[in-house]
């Protein structure tokens, strides 16, 4: 089997690699052992994961798989097609907290957790958004981290054999504490919207985990953290456009956008028209 690995993203929280496997035959690979806890999302093709001689699971882009550290497995490729996948390795501390806070389980090797699951359609769409961010020349770390945490959390909840455990995460934080953490993050973003925040940095300010921040922020505010950051930058841009006759490219850069096209696309997505069109209306 020919396996090509390309690192797409690395941060303090996690690393993401793009794996392309091309089989030499339809036979099972040699016995392998996972060297770390890995969350895997197939994005193209087909493969089979063999946990024992009589037990295997067919994986295609509708599924998510968990590889616990030290777990033995073999791979095979029905039809000789091969596959492409995204491999996520969270920091051990972050992953332990995420699994524990989500399900009350110690790690991915728990017997209460299935080693694979069928993803919900909404989760598949979030995976596609994540893939888009990963393949952009200037993908945003905050968006990548937040979407990664969201997809993993939903996959864990789906894979859990006990639905009562999956419900546990909703009862972890009190409403008052949760709102205080969210307001802390909103304040930091509002004061420094031009900064390239990461989920880990904002979680540290709120004294919580990246998982909890991603979950409670969306619940309280109605937007993911990275979209709130974009909205905050756009609000600053509107104020500048109203009070100054500054070049639009300069406004984009001052507000934290990487370039004018990103600013214009974000502006149109939110307001339904481009910045230049709005400026023309302002001058009428």
Secondary structure as a PSIPRED ss2 file (coil, helix, strand):
# PSIPRED VFORMAT (PSIPRED V4.0)

   1 X C   1.000  0.000  0.000
   2 X E   0.000  0.000  1.000
   3 X E   0.000  0.000  1.000
   4 X E   0.000  0.000  1.000
   5 X E   0.000  0.000  1.000
   6 X E   0.000  0.000  1.000
   7 X E   0.000  0.000  1.000
   8 X E   0.000  0.000  1.000
   9 X E   0.000  0.000  1.000
  10 X E   0.000  0.000  1.000
  11 X C   1.000  0.000  0.000
  12 X C   1.000  0.000  0.000
  13 X C   1.000  0.000  0.000
  14 X E   0.000  0.000  1.000
  15 X E   0.000  0.000  1.000
  16 X E   0.000  0.000  1.000
  17 X E   0.000  0.000  1.000
  18 X E   0.000  0.000  1.000
  19 X E   0.000  0.000  1.000
  20 X E   0.000  0.000  1.000
  21 X E   0.000  0.000  1.000
  22 X E   0.000  0.000  1.000
  23 X C   1.000  0.000  0.000
  24 X C   1.000  0.000  0.000
  25 X C   1.000  0.000  0.000
  26 X C   1.000  0.000  0.000
  27 X C   1.000  0.000  0.000
  28 X C   1.000  0.000  0.000
  29 X C   1.000  0.000  0.000
  30 X C   1.000  0.000  0.000
  31 X C   1.000  0.000  0.000
  32 X E   0.000  0.000  1.000
  33 X E   0.000  0.000  1.000
  34 X C   1.000  0.000  0.000
  35 X C   1.000  0.000  0.000
  36 X C   1.000  0.000  0.000
  37 X C   1.000  0.000  0.000
  38 X E   0.000  0.000  1.000
  39 X E   0.000  0.000  1.000
  40 X E   0.000  0.000  1.000
  41 X E   0.000  0.000  1.000
  42 X E   0.000  0.000  1.000
  43 X E   0.000  0.000  1.000
  44 X E   0.000  0.000  1.000
  45 X E   0.000  0.000  1.000
  46 X C   1.000  0.000  0.000
  47 X E   0.000  0.000  1.000
  48 X E   0.000  0.000  1.000
  49 X E   0.000  0.000  1.000
  50 X E   0.000  0.000  1.000
  51 X E   0.000  0.000  1.000
  52 X E   0.000  0.000  1.000
  53 X C   1.000  0.000  0.000
  54 X C   1.000  0.000  0.000
  55 X E   0.000  0.000  1.000
  56 X E   0.000  0.000  1.000
  57 X E   0.000  0.000  1.000
  58 X E   0.000  0.000  1.000
  59 X E   0.000  0.000  1.000
  60 X C   1.000  0.000  0.000
  61 X C   1.000  0.000  0.000
  62 X C   1.000  0.000  0.000
  63 X E   0.000  0.000  1.000
  64 X E   0.000  0.000  1.000
  65 X E   0.000  0.000  1.000
  66 X E   0.000  0.000  1.000
  67 X E   0.000  0.000  1.000
  68 X C   1.000  0.000  0.000
  69 X C   1.000  0.000  0.000
  70 X C   1.000  0.000  0.000
  71 X C   1.000  0.000  0.000
  72 X E   0.000  0.000  1.000
  73 X E   0.000  0.000  1.000
  74 X E   0.000  0.000  1.000
  75 X E   0.000  0.000  1.000
  76 X E   0.000  0.000  1.000
  77 X C   1.000  0.000  0.000
  78 X H   0.000  1.000  0.000
  79 X H   0.000  1.000  0.000
  80 X H   0.000  1.000  0.000
  81 X C   1.000  0.000  0.000
  82 X C   1.000  0.000  0.000
  83 X E   0.000  0.000  1.000
  84 X E   0.000  0.000  1.000
  85 X E   0.000  0.000  1.000
  86 X E   0.000  0.000  1.000
  87 X E   0.000  0.000  1.000
  88 X E   0.000  0.000  1.000
  89 X E   0.000  0.000  1.000
  90 X E   0.000  0.000  1.000
  91 X C   1.000  0.000  0.000
  92 X H   0.000  1.000  0.000
  93 X H   0.000  1.000  0.000
  94 X H   0.000  1.000  0.000
  95 X H   0.000  1.000  0.000
  96 X H   0.000  1.000  0.000
  97 X H   0.000  1.000  0.000
  98 X H   0.000  1.000  0.000
  99 X H   0.000  1.000  0.000
 100 X H   0.000  1.000  0.000
 101 X H   0.000  1.000  0.000
 102 X H   0.000  1.000  0.000
 103 X H   0.000  1.000  0.000
 104 X C   1.000  0.000  0.000
 105 X C   1.000  0.000  0.000
 106 X C   1.000  0.000  0.000
 107 X C   1.000  0.000  0.000
 108 X C   1.000  0.000  0.000
 109 X C   1.000  0.000  0.000
 110 X C   1.000  0.000  0.000
 111 X C   1.000  0.000  0.000
 112 X C   1.000  0.000  0.000
 113 X E   0.000  0.000  1.000
 114 X C   1.000  0.000  0.000
 115 X C   1.000  0.000  0.000
 116 X E   0.000  0.000  1.000
 117 X E   0.000  0.000  1.000
 118 X E   0.000  0.000  1.000
 119 X C   1.000  0.000  0.000
 120 X C   1.000  0.000  0.000
 121 X H   0.000  1.000  0.000
 122 X H   0.000  1.000  0.000
 123 X H   0.000  1.000  0.000
 124 X H   0.000  1.000  0.000
 125 X H   0.000  1.000  0.000
 126 X H   0.000  1.000  0.000
 127 X H   0.000  1.000  0.000
 128 X H   0.000  1.000  0.000
 129 X H   0.000  1.000  0.000
 130 X H   0.000  1.000  0.000
 131 X H   0.000  1.000  0.000
 132 X H   0.000  1.000  0.000
 133 X H   0.000  1.000  0.000
 134 X H   0.000  1.000  0.000
 135 X H   0.000  1.000  0.000
 136 X C   1.000  0.000  0.000
 137 X C   1.000  0.000  0.000
 138 X C   1.000  0.000  0.000
 139 X C   1.000  0.000  0.000
 140 X C   1.000  0.000  0.000
 141 X H   0.000  1.000  0.000
 142 X H   0.000  1.000  0.000
 143 X H   0.000  1.000  0.000
 144 X H   0.000  1.000  0.000
 145 X H   0.000  1.000  0.000
 146 X H   0.000  1.000  0.000
 147 X H   0.000  1.000  0.000
 148 X H   0.000  1.000  0.000
 149 X H   0.000  1.000  0.000
 150 X H   0.000  1.000  0.000
 151 X H   0.000  1.000  0.000
 152 X H   0.000  1.000  0.000
 153 X H   0.000  1.000  0.000
 154 X H   0.000  1.000  0.000
 155 X H   0.000  1.000  0.000
 156 X H   0.000  1.000  0.000
 157 X H   0.000  1.000  0.000
 158 X H   0.000  1.000  0.000
 159 X H   0.000  1.000  0.000
 160 X E   0.000  0.000  1.000
 161 X C   1.000  0.000  0.000
 162 X C   1.000  0.000  0.000
 163 X H   0.000  1.000  0.000
 164 X H   0.000  1.000  0.000
 165 X H   0.000  1.000  0.000
 166 X H   0.000  1.000  0.000
 167 X H   0.000  1.000  0.000
 168 X H   0.000  1.000  0.000
 169 X H   0.000  1.000  0.000
 170 X H   0.000  1.000  0.000
 171 X H   0.000  1.000  0.000
 172 X C   1.000  0.000  0.000
 173 X C   1.000  0.000  0.000
 174 X C   1.000  0.000  0.000
 175 X H   0.000  1.000  0.000
 176 X H   0.000  1.000  0.000
 177 X H   0.000  1.000  0.000
 178 X H   0.000  1.000  0.000
 179 X H   0.000  1.000  0.000
 180 X H   0.000  1.000  0.000
 181 X H   0.000  1.000  0.000
 182 X H   0.000  1.000  0.000
 183 X H   0.000  1.000  0.000
 184 X H   0.000  1.000  0.000
 185 X H   0.000  1.000  0.000
 186 X H   0.000  1.000  0.000
 187 X H   0.000  1.000  0.000
 188 X H   0.000  1.000  0.000
 189 X H   0.000  1.000  0.000
 190 X H   0.000  1.000  0.000
 191 X H   0.000  1.000  0.000
 192 X C   1.000  0.000  0.000
 193 X C   1.000  0.000  0.000
 194 X C   1.000  0.000  0.000
 195 X C   1.000  0.000  0.000
 196 X C   1.000  0.000  0.000
 197 X C   1.000  0.000  0.000
 198 X C   1.000  0.000  0.000
 199 X H   0.000  1.000  0.000
 200 X H   0.000  1.000  0.000
 201 X H   0.000  1.000  0.000
 202 X H   0.000  1.000  0.000
 203 X H   0.000  1.000  0.000
 204 X H   0.000  1.000  0.000
 205 X H   0.000  1.000  0.000
 206 X H   0.000  1.000  0.000
 207 X C   1.000  0.000  0.000
 208 X C   1.000  0.000  0.000
 209 X C   1.000  0.000  0.000
 210 X H   0.000  1.000  0.000
 211 X H   0.000  1.000  0.000
 212 X H   0.000  1.000  0.000
 213 X H   0.000  1.000  0.000
 214 X H   0.000  1.000  0.000
 215 X H   0.000  1.000  0.000
 216 X H   0.000  1.000  0.000
 217 X H   0.000  1.000  0.000
 218 X H   0.000  1.000  0.000
 219 X H   0.000  1.000  0.000
 220 X H   0.000  1.000  0.000
 221 X H   0.000  1.000  0.000
 222 X C   1.000  0.000  0.000
 223 X C   1.000  0.000  0.000
 224 X C   1.000  0.000  0.000
 225 X H   0.000  1.000  0.000
 226 X H   0.000  1.000  0.000
 227 X H   0.000  1.000  0.000
 228 X H   0.000  1.000  0.000
 229 X H   0.000  1.000  0.000
 230 X H   0.000  1.000  0.000
 231 X H   0.000  1.000  0.000
 232 X H   0.000  1.000  0.000
 233 X H   0.000  1.000  0.000
 234 X H   0.000  1.000  0.000
 235 X H   0.000  1.000  0.000
 236 X H   0.000  1.000  0.000
 237 X H   0.000  1.000  0.000
 238 X H   0.000  1.000  0.000
 239 X H   0.000  1.000  0.000
 240 X H   0.000  1.000  0.000
 241 X H   0.000  1.000  0.000
 242 X H   0.000  1.000  0.000
 243 X H   0.000  1.000  0.000
 244 X C   1.000  0.000  0.000
 245 X C   1.000  0.000  0.000
 246 X C   1.000  0.000  0.000
 247 X C   1.000  0.000  0.000
 248 X H   0.000  1.000  0.000
 249 X H   0.000  1.000  0.000
 250 X H   0.000  1.000  0.000
 251 X H   0.000  1.000  0.000
 252 X H   0.000  1.000  0.000
 253 X H   0.000  1.000  0.000
 254 X H   0.000  1.000  0.000
 255 X C   1.000  0.000  0.000
 256 X C   1.000  0.000  0.000
 257 X C   1.000  0.000  0.000
 258 X C   1.000  0.000  0.000
 259 X C   1.000  0.000  0.000
 260 X H   0.000  1.000  0.000
 261 X H   0.000  1.000  0.000
 262 X H   0.000  1.000  0.000
 263 X H   0.000  1.000  0.000
 264 X H   0.000  1.000  0.000
 265 X H   0.000  1.000  0.000
 266 X H   0.000  1.000  0.000
 267 X H   0.000  1.000  0.000
 268 X H   0.000  1.000  0.000
 269 X H   0.000  1.000  0.000
 270 X H   0.000  1.000  0.000
 271 X H   0.000  1.000  0.000
 272 X C   1.000  0.000  0.000
 273 X C   1.000  0.000  0.000
 274 X C   1.000  0.000  0.000
 275 X H   0.000  1.000  0.000
 276 X H   0.000  1.000  0.000
 277 X H   0.000  1.000  0.000
 278 X H   0.000  1.000  0.000
 279 X H   0.000  1.000  0.000
 280 X H   0.000  1.000  0.000
 281 X H   0.000  1.000  0.000
 282 X H   0.000  1.000  0.000
 283 X H   0.000  1.000  0.000
 284 X C   1.000  0.000  0.000
